[in-house]
Amino acid sequence: MNKRTKIYVLVLIWAAILLQLFINSSIDREKKMVEQVMSEDISNLSEGTVKAYAFYGNEELSEGIRESMAKNLAKELGVTSGYSIISKKDGVANSETTTLSKYGEQADTVIKIITLRTMDKYEQESIEDYIMVEINLKGSNGTAAHTYKKKLVDIYEKLGMSANTNIYLLSQEKGALIDEEIQDYIDRFLDETNATEVDRAEFDNVICVYGYSRDIDEFVYQNNKRVNVNIAFSYDDKEDITYIHRAVPFVDKSF
């Protein structure tokens, strides 16, 4: 499997190009982002999602070992019961994935242990293992996103890995925000993260702004530009609600 195909496979698995992320974390700046939401109106927070991803190794992992790894990770996160485990093989992607998931009223937790079989430049088979964790905190519980992000980083470090992470917050405002209100949100968000706007996209009822902060080591590329903070606005005319999406380094949710 060549590099392009491998990236495509990981995108299908995680629906985001987390391979582009650099390793170092940005705890303080992300903490400020969460505090920004809290300082506005905690009742407006709809969710907070944290994702972590890391390369584990090149071992041949059996289904049983992947299940044990997933259970141990779940235990570290306080998930000890009420979960399901499913293992699947994907012949097209040439991968094997064990997924542990628990869905609840307060939060959803998904842990994936993935083994990819690729071909190196010498046409020799190579094995690559990855560990991915996603925690979706619902409603006002989203304020704990930063806390869980730090916990995930610590767990990965104990396993000898440096995690690539993504933190996402969703809040909402009643009605359609006017241009001045949207720009005020953008200015405050960029100021809190000490970032400069580098790109902007507007389509239908969506406005998406990408920024770059030298205080945050992680980044991805958007239109060949480095970005590591992202704020977007989507308006639902049926519900008459404006949804505000904030993320470091990027929004990886559909809206």
Secondary structure, 3 states (H helix, E strand, C coil): CCHHHHHHHHHHHHCCCHHHCCCCCCHHHHHHHHHHHHHHCHHHEEEEEEEEEEEEECCCCCHHHHHHHHHHHHHHCCCCCCCEEEEEEECCCCEEEEEEEEECCCEEEEEEEEEEEEECCCCCEEEEEEEEEEEEEEHHHHHHHHHHHHHHHHHHHHCCCCCEEEEEEEEEEECCCCHHHHHHHHHHHHHHCCCEEEEEEEECCEEEEEEECCCCCCCEEECCEEECEEEEEEEECCCCEEEEEEEECCCCCCC
